[in-house]
Amino acid sequence: MENLSSFQRQYLKGLAHHLKPVVQIGKNGLTDQLFDAVDIALNAHELIKIKFLDFQEQKKELSQEIAERLNCERVALVGNIAILYRQHPDLAKRKISLPA
């Protein structure tokens, strides 16, 4: 995925403001099931929040690992919440139109 501009990141942060976290990272950490859940959520919503219940000290590294493995962008880290974005590959199913 191409890198987002700072303007696009701010735009996505604004869109994500009202969203609730759809995935939570608990005591099991990064598991295959967690990656599957994040992948499904990104395909359905494009923009999601992940809440770190545990591993809060490693949230930066773990959210970057998720982004790299699932080919998405980490838009921001706000507290113990990571905001992730991945544009839907099907043009007809895209919900978010990024500004230029």
C-alpha positions, 0 to 999 in steps of 0.5 A, a space after each residue: 500500500 502506498 504511504 498516506 500523506 499527512 492530510 490523508 492521515 488527518 482525514 482518516 483520523 477524523 472519520 475514525 473518531 466516532 468508530 468503536 474498536 472492532 478488535 481487541 488485543 488481549 493476553 494472547 497477543 498476536 494470534 492467527 485468529 487475531 490477524 484473520 479478524 483484523 483482515 475480515 474487519 478491514 475488508 468489511 469497513 476499510 477503516 477500523 480501530 484496534 484496542 490494546 487491552 494488554 501489551 500496551 507497552 508494545 502497541 507501536 511495534 505490534 500495530 506496525 507488525 499487523 499493518 505489515 502483515 495485512 498490507 494496510 496503513 497504521 493511520 495513528 495511535 491514540 492512547 491504547 487504540 490503533 487506527 488502521 486503513 486498507 482500501 478495498 481492492 474492488 472499486 465498487 465496494 470502496 466506502 472511503 474516498 481519500 482526498 488527493 
